Structures are given as structure tokens and as C-alpha cells.
């Protein structure tokens, strides 16, 4: 019966088939290149971890998704085709409620004009030691991965940051999750994946970070924070969530 239901599901939206095949290739590609290291040049190196399609000019965008994979193929008509396919399956990165919605033109422009690396962060960060000035990550730590993997990624940010470099995290507030929305939040987030401010501060300091501060929305030392920080208190209120904005320094 499960097989029959799956068949009906795919027949209702045949665009799911090419997407699933592309996702299998993405897994193969990232596994094959899991040990590859990138040499990013520039006076100031800025990296957006788990960027999705919320990007700013001049940043290196790391994510495990199809747009990141396709951006490395400089055949621009393919971007339009990819958009059409993803639109048919209601791909979440094209539209984030109350935050942004991408037209085909904007989608193509983002892939053409920004630097993406398709990579599975469970393998670590594919950059050299002491090579990054700024890290930004929104709702990935404590959301996309288990706590063990999140801690590993935080250790990787410390390894790859230059001395005095900055890490900026936007994460689900564990205090609010535990006390208000536990078992009611619409996403399947386990308790162990969430961090209170005191927990994340202790973890970051144990890794070696200093000056761990609970920041305000769109405030801090990170460049382009007014563009990247779009998960606002207004969005929190609508979605019944609460966000912590954390700044730390190596």
C-alpha cells in the first residue's frame, strides 16, 4: 500500500521525479567532493553557512541544495529551467513566509551574480585554517542538524576563522521553545537540538570563542547584517517563535 501511495503521489506531481534524481546526484556529488578544500581569496572573506537563497554580494554561500549545485554550472538557461521545476513542487527556498519571495528573474540573478559552494556541512567546512573573517548563519544551528553535528560545525567555524574574526548566529531560542512551544512547534525539532543563550554561550566559550554577546536584530559587527538578518521579531510573532541573535569572536 505504501508503494501504491508513493506512486500516486508522484503521478500527481511528475516534477518530483527529476527533482529526486537531481537530489540523488547532489548527494553523490557532495560525497565525492567531501574532502575538497577551497582557497578563497580576498582582503575580507565572508561566509554564509546554510545560506539558502538569502544572500548578499561578496559572500561565499555554502549550502547542500540544488541551486548551489546548479550555480557552479555556468549555463544560465538551466537556471530558468531549474526555477520552473522547483516552482512546480513548491520548493521552500523560493518563498519564505513574511520574509521573501523570489521571481524567476531574481532567482537567475542570484545564481549568476553570487558565489555558491554545494557542500554537506556534516563533512565539515571545506575551507583552510584561519581563512575566514566573518561567518553568518541563520536558523541552521539547532535546526537543520542534530546537536552533535551542530557542535562539530561550530568547532569548524572556530578552526577556519582568523584571529579576531566574527561568528554571527541566528538560532531558535531554547528558553522559549522549552517553556512555550515544546511539542507544538510546526517543525519537528527535538529538545536536544535547541540552545538557550546560556547553553550556546557556554558551548562557544568552551570551543574557544570570546566576547559571546546576545545581540539585537540586525545589530552587530557582521557586514550586510541588514540584508542577511531577515528573521525579525515581527516574523517570530507571526510564527510563534523567538530568535536569538548571537555574536562571538575568535
N, C-alpha and C positions, 0 to 999 in steps of 0.2 A: 504493500500500500504506500509506503514511503517513497518507493521508486516511482510509482504512478503519480503521486502528488508532485514530486520534483519535475517529472516530465510535463505535467500540465502547467506548472509554474513557468518553465522555460518557454513553452509554447505561447503563453500569454504575452511574453516579452522576449522575442527571439534575440534582441540585442544583448541579452545577458550572456549568450553563448560566446560571442567574440570577446566580451569583457573578461569572462572567466578564463579564456585561453590566454589573453594578454596578461592577466594576473599570474597565471602559472609561469609564463615567460619571465615576468618581473621577479618572481621567487627564484627561478633558475639563475637569472642574470645577477641578482644580488648575492646569491650563494657563491656563484663562480668568482665574483669580484670582492668577496668579503674581506680579503686581506690587502686589497689595493689601498695605497695611501696617495692622497692628492697634495700637491705642493701649491698652496695658494699664495700668490704674490700680491704686494701692495703695502702702502705705508700703514694702513689700518685694515685689519682683517676682521670682518663681521660675519657671524654665522647664525642662521636661523634654524634651530633644530625642530623637526616636525612641522615644517613651515606651512604645509598645505599650499594654498594659493594666495595666502595673505602675506605679501612680500613688500620689500622696499628696495629701491635701486641701490646697487653697490653691495648687497648682501649675498653670501653663499647660502643657498637654500637646500637643506638636507631633508629628504623625506622618502618614505617607502610607498610610493604611489605611481600610478600610470602617467600623470602629467610630468613628473620628474624624469621618468624614463624616456618619454617622447621628446622632451626638451633637448635631449642630447642628440637627437636626430634632426639635423638642420634641413628638414624638408617641410617647409611651412604649410603647404596644403594639407599635410597629415594632421596638423593641429586642429584645423576646422573639422576634419572628419572625426577626430577623437572627441571634440566638443559635442558634435551631433550624437555620437554614440552614448557618451556619458549623460547627456541631457535626457535621452530616452529611458535611462534606468534611474533617473533622479539622483545622480551622483552627488553626495553631500557637499563636496568641496566647491561645487558651483554656486551653492547658495547656503549661507549660514543665517538662520533666523535672527532678524533685528541687527545683523552685523554687516553683511554684504551679499550682493548677488551679481554674478558675472555674465555679461553678454558674450556672444561668440567673439566679437571684435576685441573685447578686453581680455578674454582668455588667451587668444592668439598673441596679443601684445605682451602679456605677462610671460608666456613661454619663450617668445622671441628675444625679449629685452632683459631677461634676468638669468642668472646662473643657478642651475639646479644640479644636484647630485642625487641619483636614485640609490638609496642605501638603506639596509635594515640595521637600525641602531642597536639591535640586540647583539650585533657583532662588534660594537664599539663605534667610536668616531674615527672616520678614515683620514685623519689629519695628524701631522707630526707633533711632537712635544713642543710646548712653548711657542705656538704658532698663531694663536688667535687673540685678538684684542677684546672682542665683545661677543658674548653669546646671548641669544634671546630664545625663549621657548614658552609657548602659550598652551596651557591645558594639555600637555603631553606627559610630563612627570606626574605620577599619581593618577593617571587617567588611561593612557594607552598601554602601559606595561605593568607587570607585577612590581611589588615593592623591591624585590631583589634586583630586577633589571633596572628599575629607576635609579637605585643606588649605584649600580655599575655605570650608568650613563653620567651621573653626577661626578663620579670619580674620573671618568673620561674627560669631562669638561675641565676639571682641575688639571689633569695631565697636559691638555692641549692649550690651555690658557697661558699667555705670557704673564710674567710677574706684574702685579697691579692690574691685570685685566679684569673685566667685569662679567658676571653672570646675572642675567635677569630672568626670573621665572614668574609665570602667571599660572597659579595652580588652584584647584578646588580647596576651599578652606575646610580642613578636617574638623575643627571645632563645630562649625555649622552643620557639617554632614552628620557628625555623631549625635548632635543634640536635636536637630530639627528634621532632617530629611532622610535619616537612615531607613533603608528598605522602601523608601517612597520615591527616590530619585529615578527618573525615567531611564537612565543608562545603568547598565549592570556593573556597578563599581563596588568592589569588595572593601570592607573596612580597612584591610591591611594596605590598600593602595593609597589611602588618603593621608595627608600630613597636616597636623596643626602647626601653627607658627613655631612653637617651642620645639616640636619634633624636627622640623626641617632646619631650624637654626642649629640645633644640636648636631644633626647629621652633617650639615655643611661645615661646621667648625671642626668636627672630628676628621673630615676629609682633609682639612687644611685651609679652608676659606676664612677670611676675616671680614669685619665690618658687615655682618649679615643684618640687613635692615628690612623691616616691614614698611614698604613704600605705599604711596598713593597711586591711583590710576593715572597713567601717562606722565608720571614724575620719576626722575632718576637720571643717572649718568649715561644711559644707553642711547646712542644715536637713533633718530627716527622713531622714538618711542611713541610719538603722537600718531604715527601711521600704524605701527605694529600692534600697539595696545588697543584692541577694539572690543575686548570682552569687558565691558564697562559695568559699573554699579547699576545702571539702567537695565542692561541685559540680565544681570543677576536677579534683579527684582522681578522681571517678567518670567524668567525660567525657574524662579525659586531656588537659586543657588547663591553662593557667596565666594568671591575670589580673593586669594592672597596675591599680592604683588611683592616679590622678594628680590632684593638686590644683594649680591655678595661679591667680594673681591678676592683675588688670589694674592 
